[in-house]
Amino acid sequence: MEKAWSVYIVKCRDGKLYTGISNDVNRRLKAHNEGKGCKFTKCRYPVSLVYKEECGTKSTARKRELEIQSFTRDKKLSLIHRSK
C-alpha cells in the first residue's frame, strides 16, 4: 500500500520557509538536514518541520503545495500558527 502524500513547510536556520511534498516527510526532513534535500535548503540547513498537512494523493499534494507557495510569508506563518 502506498503511503499518503503530504505537503510540509520547514523553517531554515536563516528563518526562510520552504514548502515541499513527500510521501515520507521524516525521510525528507532527514535528507534536508543532511544537505541532500533540495537546492534551496542545501545551504540553509538545519531545518525544522513547522507544518504538515496530509493530502492523500501526489496530485492533491502538488496542487496544495503550489497554493501554499503562492501565499505571502505572513499568510504562511498564520497557517503554521493555526495548526499548532
N, CA, C and O of each residue as an XYZ file, in Angstrom:
336
protein
N       0.829     -1.190      0.000
C       0.000      0.000      0.000
C       0.872      1.252      0.000
O       1.814      1.357      0.785
N       0.561      2.182     -0.866
C       1.336      3.406     -0.989
C       1.019      4.359      0.158
O      -0.133      4.494      0.570
N       2.054      5.014      0.666
C       1.871      5.989      1.731
C       1.154      7.223      1.197
O       1.293      7.579      0.027
N       0.390      7.864      2.066
C      -0.290      9.103      1.692
C       0.728     10.222      1.504
O       1.749     10.261      2.191
N       0.453     11.113      0.590
C       1.314     12.255      0.328
C       0.924     13.403      1.246
O      -0.244     13.579      1.594
N       1.931     14.178      1.628
C       1.720     15.336      2.496
C       2.444     16.544      1.919
O       3.443     16.417      1.211
N       1.919     17.703      2.239
C       2.628     18.948      1.969
C       3.207     19.385      3.312
O       2.572     19.212      4.353
N       4.407     19.948      3.285
C       5.052     20.329      4.535
C       5.781     21.650      4.360
O       6.126     22.049      3.248
N       6.006     22.317      5.482
C       6.800     23.546      5.493
C       7.895     23.356      6.527
O       7.637     22.928      7.652
N       9.116     23.679      6.136
C      10.227     23.672      7.087
C      10.752     25.100      7.219
O      10.692     25.902      6.287
N      11.264     25.381      8.403
C      11.904     26.665      8.658
C      13.402     26.432      8.640
O      13.915     25.583      9.368
N      14.093     27.175      7.818
C      15.543     27.038      7.688
C      16.246     27.836      8.775
O      15.631     28.666      9.445
N      17.537     27.580      8.947
C      18.281     28.250     10.015
C      18.314     29.758      9.835
O      18.481     30.489     10.811
N      18.157     30.242      8.594
C      18.138     31.693      8.352
C      16.727     32.281      8.447
O      16.516     33.460      8.165
N      15.758     31.436      8.852
C      14.397     31.917      9.032
C      13.509     31.796      7.814
O      12.300     32.009      7.905
N      14.090     31.456      6.672
C      13.291     31.305      5.454
C      12.440     30.047      5.550
O      12.791     29.090      6.240
N      11.311     30.072      4.841
C      10.390     28.938      4.836
C      10.464     28.226      3.495
O      10.526     28.866      2.445
N      10.458     26.909      3.533
C      10.465     26.092      2.321
C       9.252     25.170      2.367
O       9.001     24.511      3.376
N       8.508     25.130      1.277
C       7.334     24.270      1.165
C       7.622     23.160      0.167
O       8.125     23.416     -0.928
N       7.303     21.930      0.546
C       7.522     20.795     -0.339
C       6.474     19.720     -0.109
O       5.582     19.867      0.726
N       6.600     18.630     -0.869
C       5.709     17.484     -0.697
C       6.538     16.211     -0.565
O       7.673     16.134     -1.037
N       5.946     15.221      0.083
C       6.618     13.926      0.228
C       5.606     12.888      0.690
O       4.585     13.220      1.293
N       5.902     11.639      0.400
C       5.087     10.565      0.967
C       5.802      9.946      2.171
O       5.356      8.935      2.713
N       6.917     10.566      2.586
C       7.631     10.196      3.805
C       8.336     11.450      4.324
O       9.521     11.661      4.067
N       7.603     12.262      5.044
C       8.120     13.558      5.485
C       9.334     13.400      6.391
O      10.267     14.198      6.296
N       9.353     12.407      7.258
C      10.514     12.210      8.138
C      11.777     11.920      7.338
O      12.841     12.456      7.645
N      11.667     11.078      6.320
C      12.820     10.774      5.457
C      13.275     12.028      4.721
O      14.471     12.287      4.588
N      12.300     12.803      4.246
C      12.611     14.029      3.501
C      13.272     15.056      4.414
O      14.217     15.731      4.005
N      12.786     15.176      5.635
C      13.369     16.103      6.601
C      14.821     15.715      6.898
O      15.697     16.575      6.990
N      15.060     14.413      7.044
C      16.421     13.923      7.273
C      17.326     14.294      6.093
O      18.466     14.717      6.287
N      16.812     14.133      4.874
C      17.592     14.488      3.685
C      17.910     15.988      3.676
O      19.040     16.380      3.385
N      16.918     16.823      3.993
C      17.160     18.270      4.054
C      18.265     18.576      5.062
O      19.135     19.407      4.798
N      18.233     17.912      6.211
C      19.204     18.190      7.271
C      20.571     17.578      7.027
O      21.518     17.862      7.761
N      20.683     16.749      6.013
C      21.989     16.214      5.605
C      22.535     16.957      4.386
O      23.561     16.573      3.824
N      21.843     18.021      3.983
C      22.279     18.794      2.819
C      21.979     18.109      1.506
O      22.559     18.457      0.477
N      21.072     17.129      1.526
C      20.743     16.361      0.324
C      19.299     16.588     -0.115
O      18.807     15.899     -1.009
N      18.626     17.538      0.503
C      17.200     17.743      0.237
C      16.922     18.371     -1.104
O      16.452     17.698     -2.022
N      17.202     19.631     -1.229
C      16.959     20.369     -2.466
C      17.922     21.544     -2.501
O      18.593     21.838     -1.512
N      17.986     22.199     -3.618
C      18.908     23.312     -3.804
C      18.655     24.429     -2.775
O      19.597     25.009     -2.235
N      17.379     24.719     -2.515
C      17.024     25.811     -1.607
C      17.527     25.564     -0.188
O      18.064     26.474      0.444
N      17.361     24.346      0.318
C      17.742     24.068      1.711
C      19.186     23.604      1.852
O      19.703     23.526      2.966
N      19.840     23.299      0.746
C      21.198     22.749      0.789
C      22.168     23.637      1.574
O      23.045     23.132      2.275
N      22.009     24.951      1.457
C      22.914     25.860      2.173
C      22.228     26.523      3.361
O      22.768     27.457      3.953
N      21.030     26.036      3.712
C      20.271     26.654      4.796
C      19.938     25.686      5.934
O      19.170     26.036      6.831
N      20.499     24.485      5.911
C      20.166     23.543      6.974
C      21.010     23.833      8.202
O      22.083     24.419      8.056
N      20.592     23.460      9.401
C      19.476     22.562      9.671
C      18.129     23.247      9.499
O      17.997     24.463      9.640
N      17.139     22.427      9.190
C      15.772     22.903      9.048
C      14.917     22.210     10.107
O      15.278     21.150     10.620
N      13.783     22.824     10.424
C      12.862     22.184     11.367
C      11.469     22.185     10.771
O      11.049     23.154     10.140
N      10.767     21.102     10.976
C       9.414     20.957     10.468
C       8.482     21.853     11.279
O       8.427     21.754     12.505
N       7.745     22.735     10.581
C       6.827     23.632     11.283
C       5.378     23.420     10.859
O       4.462     23.935     11.502
N       5.160     22.660      9.770
C       3.794     22.436      9.297
C       3.754     21.175      8.442
O       4.660     20.911      7.651
N       2.695     20.412      8.616
C       2.483     19.209      7.801
C       0.990     19.029      7.602
O       0.208     19.141      8.546
N       0.603     18.750      6.377
C      -0.807     18.554      6.032
C      -0.922     17.344      5.118
O      -0.388     17.349      4.008
N      -1.608     16.317      5.574
C      -1.798     15.126      4.754
C      -2.793     15.429      3.644
O      -3.850     16.011      3.882
N      -2.440     15.026      2.429
C      -3.271     15.342      1.260
C      -3.797     14.111      0.528
O      -4.691     14.235     -0.309
N      -3.272     12.947      0.819
C      -3.726     11.737      0.142
C      -2.885     11.425     -1.080
O      -1.889     10.708     -0.985
N      -3.278     11.958     -2.222
C      -2.581     11.645     -3.469
C      -1.473     12.658     -3.769
O      -1.466     13.771     -3.243
N      -0.550     12.247     -4.618
C       0.539     13.136     -5.030
C      -0.020     14.354     -5.760
O       0.453     15.473     -5.559
N      -1.012     14.139     -6.596
C      -1.615     15.235     -7.352
C      -2.236     16.277     -6.422
O      -2.051     17.478     -6.617
N      -2.962     15.819     -5.427
C      -3.590     16.740     -4.473
C      -2.523     17.487     -3.673
O      -2.653     18.686     -3.426
N      -1.475     16.778     -3.273
C      -0.385     17.407     -2.520
C       0.316     18.461     -3.364
O       0.644     19.537     -2.863
N       0.547     18.167     -4.633
C       1.220     19.116     -5.527
C       0.384     20.387     -5.697
O       0.920     21.495     -5.679
N      -0.925     20.220     -5.862
C      -1.805     21.391     -6.008
C      -1.789     22.237     -4.746
O      -1.732     23.465     -4.818
N      -1.840     21.584     -3.585
C      -1.810     22.316     -2.325
C      -0.462     22.994     -2.123
O      -0.401     24.111     -1.609
N       0.615     22.332     -2.522
C       1.957     22.914     -2.430
C       2.013     24.210     -3.229
O       2.502     25.228     -2.738
N       1.518     24.171     -4.448
C       1.530     25.367     -5.295
C       0.691     26.481     -4.689
O       1.052     27.656     -4.763
N      -0.442     26.097     -4.085
C      -1.291     27.088     -3.438
C      -0.552     27.754     -2.273
O      -0.544     28.979     -2.153
N       0.064     26.938     -1.419
C       0.788     27.478     -0.262
C       1.987     28.310     -0.711
O       2.282     29.341     -0.107
N       2.676     27.878     -1.753
C       3.829     28.632     -2.248
C       3.430     30.019     -2.739
O       4.254     30.934     -2.750
N       2.175     30.179     -3.145
C       1.716     31.484     -3.617
C       1.355     32.427     -2.467
O       1.153     33.622     -2.683
N       1.275     31.887     -1.240
C       0.942     32.696     -0.069
C       2.071     33.676      0.249
O       3.236     33.422     -0.057
N       1.709     34.791      0.863
C       2.725     35.684      1.411
C       3.342     35.002      2.626
O       2.787     34.036      3.152
N       4.474     35.498      3.064
C       5.120     34.945      4.257
C       4.177     35.031      5.457
O       4.061     34.080      6.230
N       3.504     36.171      5.608
C       2.587     36.337      6.738
C       1.458     35.310      6.700
O       1.056     34.784      7.738
N       0.955     35.030      5.516
C      -0.130     34.052      5.393
C       0.378     32.643      5.727
O      -0.338     31.856      6.346
N       1.607     32.328      5.318
C       2.205     31.035      5.670
C       2.384     30.927      7.186
O       2.093     29.889      7.779
N       2.866     32.009      7.805
C       3.049     31.984      9.250
C       1.724     31.820      9.980
O       1.662     31.149     11.010
N       0.666     32.428      9.455
C      -0.661     32.277     10.023
C      -1.128     30.826      9.919
O      -1.693     30.283     10.869
N      -0.893     30.204      8.772
C      -1.249     28.790      8.565
C      -0.505     27.909      9.573
O      -1.088     27.007     10.175
N       0.776     28.181      9.745
C       1.593     27.417     10.687
C       1.055     27.600     12.105
O       0.893     26.629     12.843
N       0.780     28.841     12.480
C       0.304     29.144     13.832
C      -1.038     28.473     14.118
O      -1.246     27.958     15.216
N      -1.949     28.473     13.145
C      -3.268     27.857     13.329
C      -3.176     26.354     13.502
O      -4.046     25.755     14.135
N      -2.136     25.726     12.950
C      -2.023     24.266     13.002
C      -1.506     23.768     14.349
O      -1.556     22.570     14.626
N      -1.018     24.666     15.178
C      -0.439     24.251     16.472
C      -1.470     24.218     17.562
O      -1.150     23.891     18.705
